């Protein structure tokens, strides 16, 4: 039961952070392109890669399964927005903005994979890592 509570609480935190950051970026960008969702997904990918590298089984920080679930499934799962990404991409397609839809898919996949890899590399480069 503690695991479910950890995931739920983390999800609420991550969702609130996603909403705030995504809305702020969208408001600042003044664009129909979903910059806020893209930024949230890249940042979330970087953070989940870093946390996994830092607090994973071979990392320098040992955390309980509940803490790992709280961060990765809860906070970061609530923070990243693949369902929002999918909907916004389909809305771009429905509006005939094929180039923007393609750009959103391509940049989201490539940048999020690179960010996750970078997060793992950064965690592995910390002092004290063997």
C-alpha positions as CSV (number, residue, x, y, z in Angstrom):
1,X,0.0,0.0,0.0
2,X,2.9,2.4,0.7
3,X,4.1,1.9,-2.8
4,X,0.8,3.0,-4.3
5,X,0.6,6.0,-2.0
6,X,4.2,7.0,-3.0
7,X,3.3,6.8,-6.7
8,X,0.1,8.7,-6.3
9,X,1.7,11.5,-4.3
10,X,4.6,11.7,-6.7
11,X,2.2,11.7,-9.6
12,X,0.3,14.7,-8.1
13,X,3.6,16.6,-7.7
14,X,4.8,15.7,-11.2
15,X,1.5,16.7,-12.8
16,X,1.4,20.0,-11.0
17,X,5.0,20.7,-12.1
18,X,4.2,19.7,-15.7
19,X,1.2,21.9,-15.8
20,X,3.0,25.0,-14.4
21,X,6.1,24.6,-16.6
22,X,4.3,23.7,-19.8
23,X,1.8,26.5,-19.4
24,X,4.5,29.0,-18.7
25,X,6.5,28.0,-21.7
26,X,3.5,28.0,-24.0
27,X,2.5,31.4,-22.8
28,X,6.0,32.7,-23.3
29,X,6.5,31.1,-26.7
30,X,3.3,32.5,-28.3
31,X,3.3,29.6,-30.8
32,X,0.9,26.9,-32.0
33,X,3.9,24.4,-31.7
34,X,3.7,22.6,-28.4
35,X,7.1,23.9,-27.0
36,X,5.9,23.4,-23.4
37,X,5.2,19.7,-23.9
38,X,8.5,19.2,-25.8
39,X,10.5,20.9,-23.0
40,X,8.7,18.9,-20.3
41,X,9.4,15.6,-22.0
42,X,13.1,16.5,-22.6
43,X,13.6,17.7,-19.0
44,X,11.8,14.7,-17.7
45,X,13.9,12.3,-19.8
46,X,17.1,13.9,-18.6
47,X,15.9,13.7,-15.0
48,X,14.8,10.1,-15.2
49,X,18.1,9.1,-16.8
50,X,20.1,10.9,-14.2
51,X,18.1,9.5,-11.3
52,X,18.3,6.0,-12.7
53,X,22.0,6.3,-13.1
54,X,22.5,7.9,-9.7
55,X,20.1,5.9,-7.6
56,X,20.0,2.7,-9.6
57,X,21.3,-0.7,-8.4
58,X,24.9,0.3,-9.4
59,X,24.6,4.0,-8.4
60,X,26.2,5.7,-5.5
61,X,22.8,6.4,-3.8
62,X,20.9,3.5,-2.5
63,X,17.2,4.1,-2.3
64,X,14.3,1.9,-1.4
65,X,11.9,0.6,-4.0
66,X,9.3,3.0,-2.7
67,X,11.5,6.0,-3.2
68,X,12.5,4.8,-6.6
69,X,8.8,4.4,-7.6
70,X,8.0,7.8,-6.0
71,X,10.5,9.6,-8.2
72,X,10.5,7.6,-11.5
73,X,6.8,6.4,-11.7
74,X,5.2,9.1,-9.6
75,X,7.0,12.5,-10.0
76,X,8.6,11.9,-13.4
77,X,5.8,9.8,-14.8
78,X,3.4,12.5,-13.8
79,X,5.8,15.2,-15.1
80,X,6.4,13.8,-18.6
81,X,3.5,14.0,-21.0
82,X,3.6,11.4,-23.7
83,X,-0.2,11.4,-23.9
84,X,-0.3,15.2,-24.2
85,X,2.4,14.9,-26.9
86,X,0.3,12.4,-28.8
87,X,-2.8,14.5,-28.7
88,X,-1.1,17.7,-29.6
89,X,0.6,16.0,-32.5
90,X,-2.7,14.7,-33.8
91,X,-4.3,18.1,-33.4
92,X,-1.5,19.5,-35.6
93,X,-2.2,16.9,-38.2
94,X,-5.9,17.6,-38.1
95,X,-5.1,21.3,-38.6
96,X,-3.0,20.4,-41.6
97,X,0.2,21.4,-39.9
98,X,2.1,18.3,-41.2
99,X,5.5,19.9,-40.9
100,X,5.0,20.9,-37.3
101,X,3.6,17.5,-36.5
102,X,6.6,15.8,-38.0
103,X,8.9,18.2,-36.3
104,X,7.3,17.5,-32.9
105,X,7.5,13.8,-33.3
106,X,11.1,13.8,-34.5
107,X,12.4,16.4,-32.0
108,X,10.6,14.7,-29.1
109,X,11.9,11.3,-29.8
110,X,15.5,12.3,-30.6
111,X,15.8,14.9,-27.9
112,X,14.2,12.8,-25.1
113,X,16.5,9.8,-26.0
114,X,19.5,12.0,-26.0
115,X,18.4,13.7,-22.7
116,X,17.9,10.3,-21.0
117,X,21.4,9.1,-22.2
118,X,22.9,12.4,-21.0
119,X,21.3,12.0,-17.6
120,X,22.8,8.5,-17.3
121,X,26.2,9.8,-18.4
122,X,26.1,12.7,-15.9
123,X,25.2,10.4,-13.1
124,X,28.0,8.0,-14.0
125,X,30.5,11.0,-14.2
126,X,29.8,12.0,-10.6
127,X,32.8,11.8,-8.2
128,X,33.0,8.4,-6.4
129,X,31.6,6.4,-9.3
130,X,33.6,3.4,-10.3
